[in-house]
């Protein structure tokens, strides 16, 4: 994320924004993950997180476009919100993978998911680097050089594709069903 493109010039402020983003990822994971642990609402929470992520990426995409002067508080709020909503998606869905693949080995399921996620991320880096060199005019003629960077657009399209695909997900939570059956049998 290039905060300089959003008008931030103080390196200390940029560093603090990055630290805040990381903290928001951790806190979002704790809060959202705790909620999912209690409710088992994997799909609904994931869809909410993906929708919020897409919205916040759109705001940030415009903020990082050239010559669009958004207030810094809005950019920082969107950045922290992005960390809090995008951050929990992977850990929540690692747990979901374990739930739906039960009785498969939990460690193997999570390891495969982590390796595939890391591989996809590594493949996405050069794509985003190339896309960052392109700007797309979104509202030509409204103001001076409003655009959105290609890397922002790439992440927005990826989030939208994931949201659409994940909305079709429907699998039983085998581990929770077994735990519920055991509780009924013991009472």
Secondary structure, DSSP 8 states (H G I E B T S, - for coil): --GGGGT---HHHHHHHHHHHHHHHHHHHHHHHHHHHHH--HHHHHHHHHHHHHHHHHHHHHHTSTT----HHHHHHHHHHHHHHHHHHHHHHHHHHHHHHTTS-HHHHHHHHHHHHHHHHHHHHHHHHHHTT-EE-SSTTSSTT--EEHHHHHHHHHHHHHHHHHTT-----HHHHHHHHHHHHH-
